[in-house]
């Protein structure tokens, strides 16, 4: 009898804890077009700043990897 009661209570408890998962069936963000345009603009700004940064890094690597000039007579 005790094991049946424990099993029943455990099953009922786990069912009650998991039931709110099935309640949310729709999108929760309700974002409009302006929100997505703003996020796209922010992404465009980030990409626009990555291009010059990559060019600077390429220039630094090129300067480090190039052969050194030997100084002439002083």
GIKANOR-V171063 format. One record per residue. N is the residue number from 1. NEAR is the number of other ideal C-beta (glycine too) atoms within 8 Angstrom. D_FIRST is the distance of its C-alpha to the first C-alpha in whole Angstrom. Layout:
n:N near:NEAR d_first:D_FIRST
n:N near:NEAR d_first:D_FIRST
This chain:
n:1 near:4 d_first:0
n:2 near:5 d_first:4
n:3 near:6 d_first:6
n:4 near:7 d_first:5
n:5 near:8 d_first:6
n:6 near:8 d_first:9
n:7 near:8 d_first:10
n:8 near:8 d_first:11
n:9 near:8 d_first:12
n:10 near:8 d_first:14
n:11 near:8 d_first:15
n:12 near:8 d_first:16
n:13 near:8 d_first:18
n:14 near:8 d_first:20
n:15 near:8 d_first:21
n:16 near:7 d_first:22
n:17 near:6 d_first:24
n:18 near:8 d_first:26
n:19 near:8 d_first:27
n:20 near:6 d_first:30
n:21 near:6 d_first:32
n:22 near:7 d_first:32
n:23 near:6 d_first:34
n:24 near:7 d_first:37
n:25 near:4 d_first:39
n:26 near:4 d_first:43
n:27 near:4 d_first:45
n:28 near:5 d_first:45
n:29 near:4 d_first:48
n:30 near:5 d_first:50
n:31 near:5 d_first:53
n:32 near:6 d_first:57
n:33 near:5 d_first:60
n:34 near:6 d_first:61
n:35 near:8 d_first:58
n:36 near:9 d_first:58
n:37 near:8 d_first:62
n:38 near:8 d_first:62
n:39 near:8 d_first:60
n:40 near:8 d_first:62
n:41 near:8 d_first:65
n:42 near:8 d_first:63
n:43 near:8 d_first:62
n:44 near:8 d_first:66
n:45 near:8 d_first:67
n:46 near:8 d_first:65
n:47 near:8 d_first:67
n:48 near:7 d_first:70
n:49 near:8 d_first:70
n:50 near:8 d_first:68
n:51 near:8 d_first:72
n:52 near:7 d_first:74
n:53 near:8 d_first:72
n:54 near:8 d_first:72
n:55 near:8 d_first:75
n:56 near:8 d_first:76
n:57 near:8 d_first:74
n:58 near:8 d_first:75
n:59 near:8 d_first:79
n:60 near:8 d_first:78
n:61 near:8 d_first:76
n:62 near:8 d_first:80
n:63 near:7 d_first:82
n:64 near:6 d_first:80
n:65 near:5 d_first:80
n:66 near:6 d_first:84
n:67 near:3 d_first:87
n:68 near:4 d_first:88
n:69 near:4 d_first:92
n:70 near:4 d_first:94
n:71 near:4 d_first:96
n:72 near:4 d_first:100
n:73 near:2 d_first:103
n:74 near:3 d_first:103
